[in-house]
Amino acid sequence: MRYEVLLTPDAEHDLEAIRDFIAESDSSVAAERVLDRLTATVETLATLPERGSHPRELLALGFREYRQVIFRLWRVIYRVIGQRVFIYVIADGRRDMQSLLAQRLLDA
């Protein structure tokens, strides 16, 4: 079975911000390479959406419906609903994830 993977507008903005940051601090070639790898990681969720672990910040609050996969420094936070995988956050795992997840997922 294949799932449809959808990025929320926030997740699309996250990818743009990651690309811009890497292009500015390194090069546009490096930025595109990282984006390609991040996108490939996201696309693996089309066939294996349940493989991700539960984000510890959300488990502590009793939320088990969200999952995450990790590529290098970045955490991809998503939720499976029916035959769709919704990507909510793509962020550097060194950030204050508790605040970011509360803002993006719990305040929505």
N, C-alpha and C positions, 0 to 999 in steps of 0.2 A: 504494500500500500504506500502511496506517495501523498505527502501532506503539502499543502500550499503554504509557502513561507512569505509573510508580509511584514514589512517594516513600517512602524508607526512614523508619523512625521518627526517625533523627537529622535528616534533611532536614525532616520535619514540625516537629520541635523548633526547627530553625533558623528556619523561617518564623514560628513563634510568638514567638521571641525578637526577631526583626526587627520584627514588629508591635508588641510590647510596648515596645521601645526607642523607636520612632518615636512611638507614642502618648504616651509619657511625656515625650519631649523636644520634640515638636511638637504633634500633635493626633491624635485617633482617625481623623479624616477623612483626614489625610495618610497615616496608617498603612495604612488600607484601600486608598487609591489606589496606594500602592507595592506592597502585596500583590497587588492585581489585576494590575498590570503584570508583577510577577515571575511570577505564575501564568500569565499569557498567554505570557510568554517560555518557560516550561517546556512549555506545551502545544504550542508550535511544533515541539517535538521529536517529536511524534506523526507528523508527515509528513516532517520533514527531520532525522533524528537524526544523520546523519553530517556535518552542517554545522559542528559545533563543532570548535574547535582542540584540540590536545593540551596539557594543563597542563604548562608548562615544568618545574615541580618534579618531576613524575612522569617526564617524558621523560629528565631527567638521571639517573634511576634505572633507565631502560630499560623503563618501563611505557608502552605505547602503546594499551592497551585503554580508557583513560579519556579523556573529552573534556570540554570546557567551553563554555558560552555565557555571555555577560556582559550584564547589564542594569545600567546606571549603575555603581554601586560594587560590585555583587554578582556573584560568580562562582558559577555553577551547574555542579557537577562531576557527571558522569554516566557510565554505561556502557551500551552496547547489547548485549543478550544475546538472540539470536533475534529475536523480534518484540516484545521488551519493552525499554523504556528505564528504567533504574533511576537515580533521582536520589539521590546520596549526601551531597552537601554544598551548602548555599546560604549563602555567607558573604561578608562584606565583604572585598574584595580587598586591603585595606590591612593585614589581619591577617597573622600569621606563618603563611602557607599551608603552608610546608614541614612544620611541626610538626602543624598541623591535619590535613593529608592523610596524614601518616604515622600519626597516631593513628586516624583514621577508616578508612582504606583498607588500610594495610599491616599494622597490628596485628590487624585483624579475623580 
